[in-house]
Amino acid sequence: MFTTRPELAGTHGMVASTHWLASAAGMAVLEDGGNAFDAAVAAGFVLQVVEPHLNGPGGEVPALFATADDPRPRALCGQGPAPAGATIAHYRDELGLDLVPGTGFLATTVPGAWDGWLLLLRDHGTKTLRDVLKYAIGYARSGFPVVARINTTVDTVREMFVEHWPTSAQLWLSDGAPPVAGSVFKNPALADTWERLLAEGEAAGAGREAQIDAARRAWSQGFVAEAVEKFVRTPHRDNSGRDHAGVLTAQDMAEFEASFEAPLTVDLPGDWTLAKFGIWTQGPALAQQLRILEGLTDQINYTDGIADADTVHVAVEAAKLAFADREAWYGDSADPDVFADLVSRDYAATRRALIGERASLDLRPGAPGGRNAVLPAHVAEGRGVDGSKDTGAAGIGEPTVAPSGESRGDTVHVDVVDRWGNMISATPSGGWLQSSPTIPELGFCLGSRAQMFWLDRGLPNSLAPGKRPRITLTPSLALRGGVPTLAFGTPGGDQQDQWQLCFWLAHVHAGLNLQEAIDSPAWHSAAFPSSFYPRGWEPGRVVAESRLGAERLAELSRRGHDVLDAGPWELGRLSAVSRDPESGLLRAAANPRGNQGYAVGR
């Protein structure tokens, strides 16, 4: 099979991410004697600078990792919860909202990325904060090359910036125009913020851990939290079409700390174990899809690296069933015991029996453990069907691939493995430049992850203070024979666990190498409600890359799928790293789509 670039192989270390500068920074840390966690933190901060339309310092970071000393996978939760003032009574009853807006201050959760990255560095890294943060500070201070999608994104929201978000206009517009692709862009205010955090951390003394903890406090209990609370008190326009003040306070930030938790794991054929984030996230959807497909392996076939129509059909139908369950059962208020039922082989068999020769146009949540499904009113009443679009000038929710196929960007991703066997997969996101107005003295804006909550009471994913939104961010870690072997993931909102399914089928079932599996034509379904405002969906819609071939696309249409040809190279921004448990050989690959992602290593 033709690949756009080689699968990398080596013995020292591998970094794969959605931007070449982040991958290079991570590799520089590995070359300087750092481990995979040091490298991931350095790359993560660089991504906040060089892909500001996709993530930022005010966002969040979930990561899955395993250490060389302990093969058991762990989850880093750098996702902040809803603030104390984020209640359904306030949003629905006092403000008259049916959905949490996709932009602005009401969509803000407590920023979690800073504390998450620093917790990982403190407990599992070896470098000082200055060692890993200097790369991002350098790009913010001295400038970085603007990729084309930054220009496109800023141009899309230019009117909102000029009319309603003047601080964002001051940062991102020059004489009313967005940064030109290929030009050098600087964000000195952000560099100043990081330098001040470093200085306050280093003032704590010579100890590495003490400095990191002091820098965490400088963020959550110091000048950053103070600036955030002051700024969000002033109402600004969001995509509800009205001006709203936020509810996030310095106290909310002071009370949050990132944490480690046990991920959910599921055993799979071939002696594989897949680790994903828990039921409060989208993560279990990949495990559900794979469990359903266990009994359909005779219909999973590839020719010259391309899935046949049977493969795409059963994969899409499995995705519909898994994501219908997501709507009914996933969330931070979910029954903690529901996951075991959702991924049981008996339950998978009942779901598998629903897959027929033709595409289903119904949203069909199941009854795991005999529970009765309850859907949000927005979904149960069919609102958002046919992919209703956002009329607000600031865009629709997360900047990702729309149900109808047009690209609005993605979030970011990074995978690292080192020569000792440490391995990590992280999908940072949130706080992108178009999510809320820029806080001028800090040089960044806040995230909009609270839009994923429902304003119905009593659901697993209902808005409530202290609860985490049901994020779509879903890194993956896989073990074989109990040994950490594969880390992978992609940006893409609701599509993340579908594009990862494409990768898994190509790599594990079809035997393609990492780069071949990433390059293999991808697809996804839009036949379930989006996690992002205004929560549109299109029953029957399948978005597929044209490289699947006209005959396969025609066969999918014949089976009742509403097929949209997205073009030859449009879907997914996957990256992956792996380690052979026997030889210790390391491998890596990254997505060619969009001309940004790169893997590096030796």
N, C-alpha and C positions, 0 to 999 in steps of 0.2 A: 504494500500500500504506500502511495506517495504521502510524505509528511512535509510540512512547511519548514521544519527544522529538525535536528536530530534529538533523540532522547539522550540526555546527558548521563554520564556514568563516571564515577570516581570513588575515592576513599576518604577524602578530607571533610567535605561538607557540601550541602546543596541548599540553595534558596530559590524559591519560585514565588513570584508575586505578580500583581496586576500592573506594575510599573517598573521599568528597568532601573530607575534610580534607587528605588527601595530595595530591589534585589541586590544591586551593587553595594549599597550601604550594609545590608545584612552580611554579605560575603566579606566585606572589609572587616567586620567584627569577628567573623570566624577566622580570618587570616591573622588577626591580632590576638588569637588565643581564646577568644570568647566561645561560649557554647551556643546551642540552638536557641536558647531563651534570650540570651543577650542579643543575638542577631535578630530575632523576631521583634523585640522591643525597638531596636534601632530602625528596622524596616517599617514598623508600624507608625512611628512618629514621622518618618519621611513621607509616608503615604498621606498623612494629614496635611502636608504642605503641597505636594506635587499633584495630588488628586483632590483638590478642595471642593470640587463639585460632587464628590462621592463620599467624603468623610471629613471629619475635622476634630479638633480638640474637645468640642462640646458633645461628642457622640459617645459611642459605646464599643466594647470589645468582648465578644465571646471567643474562647479558644479551648481546644481539646489538646492534651499533651500527655506524653509519657516520658519518664526519665530513664537514663541508662541503668540506674540502680533499682528501679521499681517499674515493671512492665504494666502495672495496672493503670488504665487511662484515668485522667483527672480532667475536670472541667473548670476553667477560669471564668467566673461570672463578673464581667465588667459592665453589666447592664443595670443602670439605676432604675428605681421604682417610680411610680407616680407620686407626686408631692402630697403632703398632708391636705392641701386645699383642693386637690383634684377629685372632687366627688361628683357623682351623677346628679345630685341635687343642685349643685352649682352649674354644671354644664347644661343639663337638660331643663331643670325647673326654673333656674334664675336667668340663664342666658338663652333659653329656647332652642338649643341645638339638638339635632337628631343624631349627628355624627360628630366625633372629635375632628376639628379641622386638620388638614394635612400639612399646614404651614403655620407659623406664628407661635406665640407663647403658650397657648392652651395645649398645644401638642407636645410640649416639652416634658420629658422625664428628667430625673436627676442625672447629670452627666456622669458617665462611669468609666470612660476610656482612660483618663489619667490615672485614676486609682487602680484600675485593672492592670495596666501595663506595669505600674510601679510595684504592685504586689507580686507579680510574676518575676520581675527583676530581683526584688529583695529575697524571695524565698527559693528561687531556682536559677537565677543568673549568677554571674561572677564579677561583672563589671560595675563600675560606679555609674551613677546617673549621668554624669557629664560625659563619660565614655560613649554612651549610647545615644544621648540626645544631641551631641554636637553636630551630627550630620543634618538633622532637621533644622537646627538653629542656623546652620550655614546656608541652607537653601532659602530659609525665610529671610535671613539678613541680606545675603548677597544675590539672591534671585535664583529662579529655576526656569527651564524652558516651558512655555505654555503649550499644552497639547490642544488639538483642535476642538475637543469637546468642552474644554473650559470656555473657549470663545463662544461656542454655540449655546452653552447653558446660560452664560451671563447675558447674551443677546436675547434669549427667550424671556428672561425676567427683568430686562432693562426698564421697562415701563413701571413695573412694581417698585423697583429700586428708586427710580426718579420721583415717583409720585408719593410713595408710602414708606420706603425704607431708606432714608437719606444717608444713614451711616454705611449701608452696604454700597450705595452709589459712590460714596467717597472712596471706598476701598477698591471697588471693582471696575469703575468706569473712569476713563480719562477723556475729557471733553465730550462726555456723553457716549463714548464708544467702549465696548468690551476689550479686554486684552487680545492682541493679535496673536494668532497661532504662530509659534516659533519665536515669539519675542520673549524677553526675560522679565519676569514678574517678581516683585519683592513685597514682603509683608513684615515691615520692621516692627510693628506693634506686637505681632505674635512672637517674634524673636525676643523682644523686650520682656514679654510675659514669661517665656521660658527661662530667660536669663535671671529674672527675679526669683522664680521658683527654685532655680539651681542655687542662687546665692543664699536664700533662706534655708535651703536644705543643708548646704555646706557649713552654714553657721552653727549647725548642731554639733560639730566636732569631726573627728577623723574617721569614725566608724562608718563603713559603707551602708549598713542597714539603718543606722541612726539617721544618716543623711537622707536616705530614701523616705523614711517615715516622716521626717521633718518637711520634706517637699510635698508629701501627701497632705499634711496638715495645712501647709501654706495655701494649697488649693481649696480644700474643703472647709477650713476654718479661718482662712485669712483673706487676703486681698481679692482673690478670684471670686469667692463666694459673695463677698460684699459688693463687688461690681455687678455680678449677675443679679442679685436681688434688687439693687437700685435700678438697673436698666429695665427689667421685666415689669416694673410697676407702671411704666408709661405705655398706654395702649398703642398697638400697632395693627395694621391691616393683616388679616389672614385670608385663606381662600374660602371662608364662609361669606366673604364680601363685606365684613364689618371689622371694626377695630376692637381689639380685646387686650386687656392687661393679662399678665401671667399670674400663676399661683405659686411658682417655685420660689422658695426662700433660702436664705443662708442657713437656716436651721435644718432644712431638708438636706442640704449638701453636707452639713456637719455630721448628720446622723448616718450617712451612707458610707459603707466600706465595701470594696470588692471582696469576693470570697471564692473559695474553692469548694466544689461539690462533686459528688460521684455522678458520672454520666450514666445514661441508660445504655445497656448493651444487649445485643441480640445475636445468637449463634446462627450461622448461615452455612450452607453446603460448602465443601472444600476446606473445612477446618478454619473458616473465617469467623471472626467476631467483629461486629460493627459497633462502634461507640458513637453516640449522638447525645446532644443536649436533651434535657428532660421534657416532660409533658407540658411545662410552661412555655415551651418554644415550639417551632415548627418541626424540630429535629426528628421526632419519631416517624414523620411521614415517609422518610426514605426507608426506614426499617419495615414499615407496613407494606410499602410497595414491593420490596424484595421478598417479604414473607408470602404475599399473595402470588408472586410470580414463581415461587418454588415449585408449584404444581403445573407450571406451563412452560417448562424449559424446552420441551420439544417444539415450541413455537417461537423460540428465540434463536434466530439464525442471522449470520452475517456473510456477505459475499464481497470479497476485496475490501474489507473494512467498512462496509455499508450495511446497516440493518435492513432486513426485508420488511415488507408491509405487515406480515404477521407480527413481527417483533414490535413495531411501532404501535400497532393496534392494541395488543394486549398490554403493553406498557402504559399507553394512554388511558385505557380503561381501568387499570390498577391504580393509576394516579388519581383518577376521578373518585374512586372509592376511598382511598386514603385521605384525600383532601376534604371529602365530605365529612369524614370522621373528624378531621381537624376542626371543622366549623362547629361540631357538636361537643367535642370532648377535650380539646386542648385549651390550656390556659393556666395561669398561676393560681387560680382558685379551683382547679380541677381535682377530682377524686384521685389521690395519689396512687391508688391501686388500679386505675383504669389502664395504665400502660401494659401491664402484664396480660390483661385480657385482649387489648388491641393487637398485640404481636403474637398471641398464642396461635399455634398451628390449627387448632380447631376453629377459632374465629376466622383465620385467614381462609380456611376451606369454605366457610359460608359466604364470605365475600367473593372468593374466586368463582363460585357457582353463578354469580350474577353477570359474569363476563360472557357475552355471546358473540355471534358473528358480526353483529352490527353495533354501531356506536350508540351508547346511551345518552339521552338528552336530559336526564333527571339527576338532581342532586340527591344522593341516597346514603345518608349516614346510617350506620349499623347500630346494633344493640349489644355492645360488648358486655359480657357478664349479665345479660338480661336487663341492662339499664335502658331507660327510655330517652331517646334523643330529643333535645329541645334546641331549636335554632334561633338565632337573633331575629327579631321582627323584620329587619331590613332584608334578610335572606328569605325567611318564610313567606313574606309577602311579595317576593320577586322583584323588589327594588334593586336597581343596578343591573338587571338583566339587559343583555345586548351592549354591555360595556359602556355605560354612561360615563361621559367625560367631565372633567373638572372645568368649570367656567372661570375660575380664578386665574389671575395673571401669573401667579407664581408656580403653576404647574401642578401635576398630579402626584401627591404623596412622595414615595421614594422615587428617585430618578432611575428607573429601571426599564425593562422592556414592557411595553404596553400590551394588553391582551390582543389588540389588533395587529401587533407586530412592530410598530414603529419604535425605534430606539430612543430612549431618553437617558442613556448612560447606565450605570450600575452602582454598586458600592465597591469595596476593595477586598482583596484576600491575600494571604501570605502563608506559605508552608516552608518549614525548615527542618532539616535533619543534619546531625553532626557525626563526626567520626566515632564518638563514644556511644551513639545510639539514642541520644535525646531527640525527640521528635515533637513537632507542634504544628497545628493547623488553626489559623485564626481568621475570622471574618469581621474586621472592624467596619464600622459604619456610623451614620448619623452625624449631625452637625455640619452637613454640607452647606455650601454658601447660599443656597436658595431655600433653606428650611426656615430661617427666621432672621431678623435684622442683625447685622454685625454689632457686637459690643465694642465700641471704638477703642477704648483703652486696653482691651485684651487682644484684639485682632482676630477674633473668631466669633461664631454664633452658636446658638444652642440647637439641640436636635429636635426631632418631631416624631419620636417613636410612640408617643401616647395615642397617635391616630389609630393604632392597631386595637385599642380597647373598644368594646361596645358600650353604649349608654343604656342598654337594657339591664335590669337588675337580675341577679341570681344566676348568671351564666359563668362558665369557667373562665371566660375572658372579659368579664365586666370590669369597667373602670372602678378602682377603689384605691384609696391612699395606701402606700406601702407595697402595692402589688406591681409585679413586672408585666409589661405588655407581652403578648404572644409574638415574639420576634420571628421574622423570617430568616434571620442570620443563623446559619447552620453548618459550621465546619464539620469535617468528618475525620475519624481516626479508625483504622482497621488493624486488627491483629490476626496473625495466622499461626496456628499452633500455640496460641497464648503469647506470642512475641509481637511487639509493635512493628508493623511492616509498611503501612501505607497511610499517608496524610494527604487529604485533598479537599477541595472546595471551590466555590465560585460565588461571585456576586450574582444578583438577579432577583431579589425579592421572592415572590411566590414561586418563581421558576427554579430556585436554587436546588431543591431536592428532586426536581425533575431532571435538570441537566446533570446532576450528580448521578442519577439513575442511568442516564445515557452513558456516562463515563464508566460506571460499574459494569454495565452489561457488556460494553465494548472491551474493557480490560480483563474482567474476571471471567465472564462467560465466553467471549469470543477470542480471548488470548492476545489481544492487541497490546503493544507496549504503551507506556504512559503517553508518549507524544501521539502515537497513532490513535489512541482512545480519545484524546482531547480533540484531535483534528477530525475524527469521524463525524459525519453529519448529525446534527442534533435536532431535537423537537421538544415541544411542550404543549400541554393543554391549558386552555383558559376557561374551562367549564366549571369553575367554582369561584366564589367571591374573592376579590382581591383583598389583601390585608391593608391596602392603602386607600385613603380618601380619593374619590367618593365611592369606593367599594364596588366597582363595576365587575361584571362577568359575562361570558358569552357561552351558553350551553352548546356543546358540540364543536367548539372551535379548537382546531389543532394548528399550531404554528410550527412550520418545518423549514429546514434549509433545503434549497432547491437541489443540492448535491445528492439528496436521497434518490433523485431521478424521477422523471415524469411518470413512468409506469407505476412506481410505488405511490406517488402522490395521487394518481388517478385511482388506484385501487383503494386507498384510504377514503377518497370521496365516494366511491361506489359503496363502501360499507357504512356510509352515513355521516362521516366526519365532515365538518365544515373547515376545509383545509385552506390555510393562508400560506403562500410561498413567501418566506421572509427574505429570500435571496441566498446566495451561496455560502456566505461566511458571516452570519449575523448573531447566532444564539450561543450564549455562554461565554464566560471568561475564566474557565477552569485553570487551576494549576495543581500540581501534585509532586510529592517526593516519596521515595520509598527506600527501604533498606532490606537487603537480603539477609535473613537471620543466620544463614550458614556461612556465607563468604564475607559478610560485612560490606558488600558492594552497595554504594549509594547511587540512586538515580533521581532524575528530576525532569519535568517538562512544564511548559506554560502555553497559554492560549495565544494564537496568532491573530485572532479577530480583534480589530481595533488598533492593531500595531502599537501596543503598549506593554503587554505582559511579557516577561522574560524570566527564564531560569538561568542561574549561574552556578558554577561549582567546579570542583576538581577532585 
